[in-house]
Amino acid sequence: MYRDREKLVRTYEGLKNDIQTYENNLGFLNSSSKKGNSLVSEINRKIERLKADMELVQKKIAAIDEALSKE
C-alpha cells in the first residue's frame, strides 16, 4: 500500500506541475484575437480538468492514509 501511495503522490505532483505550466503559459497568450481567445479557453478547460484529477488523486491518498493509520 505504501507503493501505491507513493505512486499517487508522484501523480499528484505531476498534475500540480502541469497546472502551473499551463497557468504560466496563459500569461504569454494574447486573447484579443479569435484564435488566441479559443486557445485561452482550451487551456482553461485543461486546467479545470487537471484540478479535478488532482482532487481525485488527493482523495485516494487520503483514503490510503486512513487505511494505513488503522493498521
N, CA, C and O of each residue as an XYZ file, in Angstrom:
284
protein
N       0.816     -1.192      0.000
C       0.000      0.000      0.000
C       0.864      1.262      0.000
O       0.464      2.297     -0.533
N       2.042      1.168      0.596
C       2.940      2.322      0.601
C       3.362      2.677     -0.822
O       3.483      3.851     -1.174
N       3.581      1.647     -1.628
C       4.000      1.857     -3.018
C       2.890      2.566     -3.802
O       3.164      3.458     -4.605
N       1.641      2.165     -3.565
C       0.512      2.815     -4.232
C       0.419      4.280     -3.836
O       0.146      5.147     -4.666
N       0.650      4.541     -2.555
C       0.590      5.919     -2.070
C       1.676      6.763     -2.725
O       1.422      7.887     -3.159
N       2.879      6.221     -2.793
C       3.989      6.958     -3.408
C       3.713      7.235     -4.886
O       4.027      8.312     -5.395
N       3.129      6.263     -5.559
C       2.780      6.446     -6.970
C       1.752      7.568     -7.116
O       1.861      8.402     -8.014
N       0.761      7.585     -6.236
C      -0.259      8.630     -6.278
C       0.333      9.999     -5.958
O      -0.060     11.002     -6.555
N       1.268     10.044     -5.024
C       1.911     11.315     -4.681
C       2.687     11.846     -5.887
O       2.655     13.044     -6.169
N       3.386     10.956     -6.595
C       4.111     11.380     -7.803
C       3.143     11.883     -8.873
O       3.420     12.871     -9.552
N       2.012     11.203     -9.018
C       0.988     11.633     -9.973
C       0.459     13.004     -9.586
O       0.296     13.875    -10.441
N       0.191     13.196     -8.299
C      -0.308     14.472     -7.787
C       0.682     15.594     -8.095
O       0.291     16.661     -8.568
N       1.954     15.350     -7.826
C       2.979     16.365     -8.086
C       3.076     16.677     -9.580
O       3.260     17.832     -9.964
N       2.955     15.652    -10.417
C       2.984     15.860    -11.860
C       1.823     16.717    -12.332
O       1.999     17.613    -13.156
N       0.632     16.440    -11.807
C      -0.541     17.237    -12.161
C      -0.368     18.680    -11.704
O      -0.723     19.619    -12.416
N       0.178     18.838    -10.515
C       0.411     20.174     -9.968
C       1.374     20.961    -10.864
O       1.162     22.145    -11.127
N       2.423     20.295    -11.323
C       3.385     20.944    -12.216
C       2.753     21.287    -13.558
O       3.023     22.351    -14.116
N       1.911     20.396    -14.082
C       1.227     20.664    -15.349
C       0.330     21.892    -15.231
O       0.309     22.740    -16.122
N      -0.405     21.981    -14.131
C      -1.282     23.133    -13.910
C      -0.461     24.408    -13.849
O      -0.827     25.415    -14.454
N       0.638     24.369    -13.127
C       1.497     25.541    -13.006
C       2.030     25.968    -14.377
O       2.098     27.160    -14.675
N       2.407     24.996    -15.204
C       2.913     25.293    -16.542
C       1.829     25.942    -17.397
O       2.077     26.953    -18.055
N       0.626     25.361    -17.390
C      -0.472     25.937    -18.172
C      -0.801     27.353    -17.706
O      -1.008     28.247    -18.527
N      -0.849     27.555    -16.387
C      -1.158     28.889    -15.869
C      -0.074     29.885    -16.247
O      -0.369     31.044    -16.539
N       1.174     29.444    -16.244
C       2.273     30.302    -16.658
C       2.143     30.649    -18.143
O       2.347     31.798    -18.535
N       1.807     29.659    -18.961
C       1.659     29.884    -20.395
C       0.518     30.841    -20.707
O       0.580     31.579    -21.690
N      -0.519     30.837    -19.883
C      -1.632     31.763    -20.097
C      -1.159     33.214    -20.061
O      -1.708     34.069    -20.755
N      -0.152     33.482    -19.260
C       0.374     34.837    -19.150
C       1.012     35.332    -20.433
O       1.136     36.540    -20.635
N       1.421     34.413    -21.310
C       2.076     34.797    -22.555
C       1.116     34.915    -23.730
O       1.504     35.393    -24.796
N      -0.120     34.492    -23.554
C      -1.058     34.477    -24.674
C      -1.816     35.785    -24.789
O      -2.122     36.445    -23.796
N      -2.104     36.133    -26.020
C      -2.893     37.320    -26.300
C      -4.304     36.865    -26.631
O      -4.511     36.186    -27.637
N      -5.261     37.220    -25.821
C      -6.629     36.749    -26.022
C      -7.466     37.718    -26.849
O      -8.682     37.549    -26.939
N      -6.846     38.729    -27.454
C      -7.620     39.694    -28.225
C      -8.039     39.145    -29.584
O      -9.042     39.592    -30.141
N      -7.301     38.194    -30.122
C      -7.677     37.605    -31.405
C      -8.583     36.402    -31.176
O      -8.629     35.855    -30.074
N      -9.304     35.990    -32.217
C     -10.200     34.839    -32.088
C      -9.425     33.575    -31.754
O      -9.825     32.814    -30.873
N      -8.326     33.348    -32.448
C      -7.531     32.150    -32.192
C      -6.943     32.183    -30.787
O      -6.918     31.165    -30.095
N      -6.475     33.343    -30.370
C      -5.918     33.476    -29.024
C      -6.962     33.203    -27.966
O      -6.681     32.559    -26.955
N      -8.176     33.698    -28.200
C      -9.255     33.505    -27.236
C      -9.651     32.035    -27.141
O      -9.897     31.527    -26.047
N      -9.712     31.351    -28.285
C     -10.077     29.931    -28.237
C      -8.978     29.116    -27.562
O      -9.266     28.143    -26.865
N      -7.728     29.507    -27.763
C      -6.613     28.814    -27.121
C      -6.653     29.026    -25.609
O      -6.409     28.096    -24.841
N      -6.959     30.245    -25.187
C      -7.076     30.541    -23.755
C      -8.202     29.708    -23.149
O      -8.056     29.156    -22.058
N      -9.320     29.621    -23.857
C     -10.450     28.822    -23.361
C     -10.072     27.355    -23.244
O     -10.419     26.692    -22.267
N      -9.357     26.849    -24.247
C      -8.935     25.448    -24.224
C      -7.992     25.183    -23.051
O      -8.123     24.169    -22.364
N      -7.059     26.076    -22.824
C      -6.118     25.909    -21.714
C      -6.855     25.972    -20.379
O      -6.550     25.208    -19.463
N      -7.825     26.881    -20.268
C      -8.605     26.959    -19.031
C      -9.376     25.668    -18.777
O      -9.483     25.226    -17.633
N      -9.915     25.058    -19.836
C     -10.617     23.773    -19.681
C      -9.642     22.691    -19.223
O      -9.971     21.879    -18.358
N      -8.445     22.682    -19.803
C      -7.439     21.693    -19.403
C      -7.058     21.874    -17.940
O      -6.905     20.897    -17.206
N      -6.906     23.121    -17.521
C      -6.555     23.403    -16.127
C      -7.649     22.883    -15.195
O      -7.353     22.261    -14.175
N      -8.905     23.138    -15.543
C     -10.011     22.671    -14.702
C     -10.048     21.145    -14.642
O     -10.303     20.575    -13.581
N      -9.797     20.482    -15.767
C      -9.772     19.018    -15.804
C      -8.640     18.486    -14.927
O      -8.822     17.522    -14.183
N      -7.471     19.124    -15.020
C      -6.331     18.695    -14.210
C      -6.600     18.901    -12.722
O      -6.210     18.077    -11.895
N      -7.271     20.007    -12.386
C      -7.602     20.261    -10.981
C      -8.566     19.203    -10.450
O      -8.453     18.769     -9.303
N      -9.516     18.791    -11.293
C     -10.451     17.737    -10.885
C      -9.700     16.417    -10.686
O      -9.950     15.693     -9.723
N      -8.782     16.113    -11.602
C      -7.966     14.898    -11.466
C      -7.127     14.957    -10.196
O      -6.980     13.960     -9.488
N      -6.579     16.139     -9.918
C      -5.742     16.323     -8.741
C      -6.553     16.092     -7.459
O      -6.065     15.488     -6.504
N      -7.784     16.577     -7.456
C      -8.653     16.397     -6.294
C      -8.955     14.911     -6.073
O      -8.976     14.438     -4.937
N      -9.186     14.185     -7.163
C      -9.449     12.753     -7.062
C      -8.232     12.014     -6.507
O      -8.371     11.143     -5.649
N      -7.056     12.358     -6.991
C      -5.820     11.731     -6.508
C      -5.631     12.042     -5.025
O      -5.225     11.181     -4.244
N      -5.931     13.280     -4.654
C      -5.794     13.688     -3.255
C      -6.724     12.854     -2.360
O      -6.340     12.461     -1.258
N      -7.937     12.590     -2.835
C      -8.882     11.774     -2.062
C      -8.382     10.338     -1.936
O      -8.530      9.716     -0.884
N      -7.790      9.815     -3.007
C      -7.242      8.456     -2.961
C      -6.093      8.370     -1.961
O      -5.981      7.394     -1.221
N      -5.243      9.393     -1.943
C      -4.130      9.429     -0.985
C      -4.677      9.459      0.443
O      -4.176      8.759      1.322
N      -5.704     10.274      0.663
C      -6.303     10.365      1.996
C      -6.901      9.026      2.420
O      -6.798      8.642      3.585
N      -7.522      8.316      1.485
C      -8.103      7.008      1.802
C      -7.012      6.009      2.178
O      -7.176      5.226      3.113
N      -5.907      6.039      1.454
C      -4.787      5.147      1.775
C      -4.204      5.505      3.136
O      -3.898      4.622      3.937
N      -4.051      6.804      3.398
C      -3.527      7.238      4.698
C      -4.419      6.745      5.835
O      -3.931      6.301      6.874
N      -5.722      6.827      5.625
C      -6.662      6.377      6.650
C      -6.542      4.866      6.866
O      -6.558      4.389      8.001
N      -6.423      4.130      5.776
C      -6.280      2.670      5.883
C      -4.974      2.306      6.582
O      -4.935      1.376      7.387
N      -3.913      3.034      6.277
C      -2.619      2.756      6.904
C      -2.626      3.092      8.390
O      -1.971      2.417      9.184
N      -3.363      4.131      8.766
C      -3.397      4.517     10.178
C      -4.178      3.504     11.018
O      -3.979      3.414     12.229
N      -5.062      2.746     10.373
C      -5.848      1.735     11.096
C      -5.078      0.434     11.280
O      -5.456     -0.408     12.095
N      -3.999      0.273     10.523
C      -3.215     -0.968     10.621
C      -2.391     -1.010     11.876
O      -1.675     -1.983     12.112
